[in-house]
Amino acid sequence: MSIATAPAPTFDDVWRGLMQLKDAQIETNKQMQETDRRMQETDKRIDRIAKQMGDVSGRLGEFVEEMVRPAAVRLFQDRGLDVHQVAKNLVAYNDNGQLESEIDLLVVNKSTAIAIECKSNLSIDDVKEHLERLDCFKQSFPQYGDYRVLGAVAAMVIPDSVGRYAYQKGLFVMAQNGETILIKNDGKFNPKTW
């Protein structure tokens, strides 16, 4: 029996194979560069959309503030809290000039202050952040040191679980109801005091 062997490749065969490999690598590099360029364009589009979404979210939060602000005094007076003023966007800075705390709306009288956080879509993280702000409120805003400080959250969208969480933590829960804002807490609610 004889075993057939393939003829050894010639120099021209090897050279032609190398040139084909080189051409394939050049084409692959071009495709990779095009893919990179498209990915960069996509990243820019995503960044632009994310910025626009952030702008929209911020504007929706401002919209909620503008819905809550005119109703806040009446809503809390209906709850037996004799408040009569609303301040918007209270900001406190530390000794280094860095932002220390910010309150969207503050409803006050001579002895009570209610700090309201306004969001378009309220999350548990938003509630936790507001609770942290309330814990430091009197330090950040010492002019209210002798006040009874209460907290509230307001939003266009409040998932039931988030509303329950805020309620359990002692916050008033303010939500949109048609064209108006209402306080969702029932008569058994006992607000936490800071």
WOJO-V65961 format. One record per residue. N is the residue number from 1. PHI is phi as a letter, one per 40 degrees, with the letter a starting at -180 (none if undefined). Layout:
# WOJO-V65961
n	phi
N	PHI
N	PHI
This chain:
# WOJO-V65961
n	phi
1	none
2	b
3	c
4	c
5	b
6	c
7	c
8	c
9	c
10	c
11	d
12	c
13	c
14	c
15	c
16	c
17	c
18	c
19	c
20	c
21	c
22	c
23	c
24	c
25	c
26	c
27	c
28	c
29	c
30	c
31	c
32	c
33	c
34	c
35	c
36	c
37	c
38	c
39	c
40	c
41	c
42	c
43	d
44	c
45	c
46	c
47	c
48	c
49	c
50	c
51	c
52	c
53	c
54	c
55	c
56	c
57	c
58	c
59	c
60	c
61	c
62	c
63	c
64	c
65	d
66	c
67	c
68	c
69	d
70	c
71	c
72	d
73	d
74	c
75	c
76	c
77	c
78	c
79	c
80	g
81	b
82	c
83	c
84	a
85	b
86	b
87	b
88	b
89	f
90	c
91	b
92	b
93	b
94	c
95	c
96	c
97	g
98	c
99	d
100	b
101	a
102	a
103	b
104	c
105	b
106	b
107	b
108	b
109	b
110	c
111	b
112	b
113	b
114	b
115	c
116	b
117	c
118	b
119	b
120	c
121	b
122	c
123	b
124	c
125	c
126	c
127	c
128	c
129	c
130	c
131	c
132	c
133	c
134	c
135	c
136	b
137	d
138	c
139	c
140	c
141	b
142	c
143	c
144	b
145	d
146	c
147	c
148	c
149	b
150	b
151	b
152	a
153	b
154	b
155	a
156	c
157	b
158	b
159	d
160	d
161	c
162	c
163	c
164	c
165	c
166	c
167	d
168	c
169	c
170	g
171	c
172	c
173	b
174	b
175	b
176	c
177	b
178	g
179	c
180	b
181	b
182	b
183	c
184	c
185	c
186	c
187	c
188	c
189	c
190	b
191	c
192	c
193	b
194	b
